[in-house]
Structure formats: C-alpha cells, structure tokens
Amino acid sequence: MASTGGGSTPQALFNLPRLLALGRAASDALFVGAFGAIGWPWLLKSLGDGGAEARAALLERTGLPDDALPEQLGSWRADAGLLLLIAEHILDRRPLSVVEFGGGTTTLVAAHCLARNGDGGLVTSIDNHPDFAGSTRDMLAAQGLEADVRAVPLDTPPQGWPGLWYDHGPLPDRIDMLIVDGPPWVIHPFVRGAAASVFDRIPSGGTVMLDDAARPGERLVARRWKREWPEFDWDYVPGAAGTLVGVRR
C-alpha cells in the first residue's frame, strides 16, 4: 500500500462522512462500505509488512542502510515484498523513466536503484497528500537522492473509471515502468483502474505493477485491464498484498 492509504482500521476505512468529504456521491460511499465488508480479509492481510526475510533481502539487494527505511513497513506503506520486486526490476531491466501513482517508500527505493544504475533515470511520483509528498522529499534528501515528487489534487477520472484520479499534469512521453499504488481504495474499490489512461506511453518491454492486487476491487480492475490491453503479458505475484505485473510485448 502506498502512503496514500486511507487509515489502518475498519472504522477509518468505512467512515461515510469521510468518504463524502472526498467529494463523492453517497452511492459511491455506500458501494465502498459494501465492498469493504466483503473484502475485509484481504484488506487486513494487505496491512502486513512482508516479513523480516523480505526486508533483509531488500537491503542486501539494494545496498540501502536499514535506517533509510521506516521501521515499520506495510499498513499504509509499501511492504518489503513489493519494494524488493521494484528494486529487482529496476536493477535488472534498467528503466530510464519510472512513474508512480502513490509515493513514499516506493519512491525512495526506485530513486536509489536508478541512481545505482547510473543511467540518468528519473522517478516521477504523483501523490494527492501534500504532507506525504513532503515526507517523501525528506526521505529522498536524507539519502542524497532526487525525484520529481508532485502533490496534486484529485479530479474526474478518465476513460469511464469510477471515483477520482490524479490531476497530474504533464508526464513523460515514454514510461518504462509504471507503479500503481494509489489513490486509496476508500474513494472507490476500482479507483486505481484509471492508471490505464497512461498505458499507451509504455513501450515494448515496459512494465506496469499494481499493488494490493489480491483485493477484490483490484482483481476486477485487473480483469478489465487484461481484456482491454491484451498486448501486455499479465502475471500475478503473490505476497502480503499481491502484485499484478504486466509487461508489454
């Protein structure tokens, strides 16, 4: 889960006034509550940190010092398994343009691995929480790393997807790696589906990763993506939250 997560308790997640304050219709809020009631086992599982073994493997693979990462991963932060998957992909495939929806520890790991590659790659990180974006910039600065970190509002989603989507402004014409870890599901269970609006920027060999792919909402998003984007080879990677990985042929 990204730093854009919507709280770590069921009471916070299913708060109707809070959902309405995000600017959504009551029908959307009720839909979220009903979906949350069905999917709570997956939601609880997705709060896991990925385990000490995955954290140790991440640190060994990246060379990051242990204190560069938050003491507790998971919950509203990405878990160690997702971070390791991101790190291995960047170090092995050497993308130059990485874009992520929902930033935080994913930004740190991606920027560090791009810097290790030494190819001049850049992370563009989009978040809807100014405070979280500020924390991400602080994490990067503490490690001497750089990224294009933007705090942007949420607005009408593209391509008929429900909920809200980032008013992100210009993005790179070419996206070698896309990480989808936001917005928070409390806006709508299918809210991350609108990331498909930038799939046409992903070249052959480029990759998209969807976090929290074990949740019921993301499973339905994945089903639509697979139907509408058959030029990607899609694979599910199990883990604390599960990750859907698509590679464009």
N, C-alpha and C positions, 0 to 999 in steps of 0.2 A: 504493500500500500504506500502511496505517496504521502508527502507532508500535507497534501490537501484532504486527508481523511477527515471524516465528519464526527469524530468522537469515538471513544472506546467502549461505551456501554450501550446496551439496548435502549435505555431510557433516552440517551442523547440521540441515538440514531432514528428513533421513531417519534421525535418531537414534532407534532403537527404545526404548532405556531412557528417553530424554527424553519420548517420547510416552506411555509407560506411567506416568511420573511425573505426567503431567497427569490421571491417573485414568481413562484409557480402557482398554477391553479390548484384549488382544493382537490380536484380529481387526481392530479399528479401526486399530491401528498398522500392521498389515500392509497393510490397504487403502490407507492414506495412502502407504506406501512404494511400492506398486504404481502408484498414481495419479501419484505424483511421477515415477516412472521414465517413464511415458507422457508426462507434461506438462512435462518439464524445458525444452523450447524456449520455451514460453510463460512459464514461471517466470523464466527468465533475461531474457527481453525485458521482463518487468514490473519488473525492477530498474532500468530506465532512469529518468533524471531528467526526461524530457520535452523537453529541449533548451534552449539559451540563448535561442532566439527566443520560446518559450513563457514562459520566466521573465521576459523583458523585457516581454512583453505583459501578464503578470500584474501586474507592478509599475506599469506605466503605467495599467492599468485600475483598480487599487485605490488607488494613491497610497501604498502601503506603502514605507517605506525598504528598500533592498536588504538592510541588515544585520538587518532584522526576521525574515528567513527564514534557515533553516540554509544554510550554504554549499553543501552537497550535498543536493539533493532526490532522490527516488526511493529505491531499495532498500527499507528498511522504513518510509520516509516516503512521503507522497503525492508524486506527480510534478507538475511545473508545469502540465501539461495538465489534470489533474483539478482542481487548485487554481483555474485560470482558469475552468473550467466552473462550479465552485461560485460563484466571485465574480460572474461574469456573471449567473448565475441569481438570486442574492440582490439584486444591484443593479437588475436589470431587473424581477423579479417581486415583490420586496419582501415576502418571507415574514416572519411575526412569530415563529413557533415553529419552530426548527430543532433536530432531534435527530440525533445521530450515534453510531453504534456503531463504536468505534475512533477515538481522538482524536489530536491532535498539531498539525501544521501546518494541517490542515483546520479545526481549532477556531480557530486564530489568524485565518485568512483569513475564515471565516464571521463571527466576532465583530467583526472590523474592518469588514466590509461592512455588517453590521447597524447598527453604530454610525454609519457614514456615512449610512445611510438616515434615521436619527434617528426611527424609528417605535417605539422601545422594544422591539425584537425581542430574543430571548434564545436562545443556544445551550445545549442540554443535551448534554453529552459524556460517553459511557459508555466506560470502559476497564477492562481486567482487570489491568493492571500499575500498582501504586501509584507506582513510580518514574517511569513515563512520564506518568502523570496529574500528578505533581508538576512534571515538566519543562514540561508544557503550561501549568500555572498560572503558572510562572515566565515563560514566553514572553508570556503574556497581560499579566501585571503589568508587564513591561518596556515594553509599548506602551500601558499605561493602559486595558486592555480587561478586560471581565468576561464570565464564562460559568459555568454550573453544571457543573463538572467533577467526575465521580464515579469513584472506583476501587472496583470491585465484584468479587465472586468469580464464577466460572463455575459453573453448576449444570445440572440436567437441562433439555434443550431442550424447547420447546413444540411442539405440533401434529405430533408424529411425526418431526421432523427429527433427524438423527444428530448425534453429537458432544456439544458443550456449548454453553450460551448464558448470556448475562449475567443475573445475579440483580439486575436494575437497579432494582427498587422502583418507586414511582410515577413516571409520565411525564405530560407534558401531555396533556390530553384531545384536543386538536387539534394535529396535527403537519403544518405546512405544507410542510416539507422534511425528508426523511429521507436521511441519508448513511450507507451501509453499507460500512465499511472495516475490519471486524473481526468476529469473532475471527480469529486466524491460521489459515491453511489446514492447518497441520500437525496441528491437532486432528482435522479431517476435511475432505475436499475440498468437502463440501456444508454446512459449518458455518454459513455466512452465510445460508442459506436461512431460518433461524428468524426473521429480521427481519420476515418476513411476518406474524408474530404481532401487529404493531402497524399493519399496513396499514389496518385498519378505522378508525384515528384520522386518516387522511389525507383531507382534504375534496376536493371537486371543485376541480380546478385545482392541487391539491397534487402534490408530486413526490417520487419516490424515486430515488436514484442508487446503483448498485452498482459499486464499484471492482474492478479486476482481472477485468473481465468477459470478457477474452479467454481466461482459463484454462479448461481443460476442466471443472473442477468447477463454476465459476461459470456456464458455459454450460448445464450441466444444471440448476442452480438456476434460471436464467433461463427455461428451458423449462417447469419446473413452475410458476413464478410466472405466466407467460403463460397457462398452462392454467387455473390456479385463480383468477386475478384478471383476467378479460377486461375489466373496467371501466376498466383502465389502457391507455393507448396506449404501447406499448413501442418504444424505439429504441436501437440500438447506436451509440455514438460512438467511433470509432477513436482510438487514442493509444498511448502507451508500454505501458499496461496494459489499455486499453479500459474504457469505462464504459457500463453499461446504465442508461438513463433511462426511467422510467415516469411518465406524467402522468395523473392520474385525471380522467376525463371528468365 
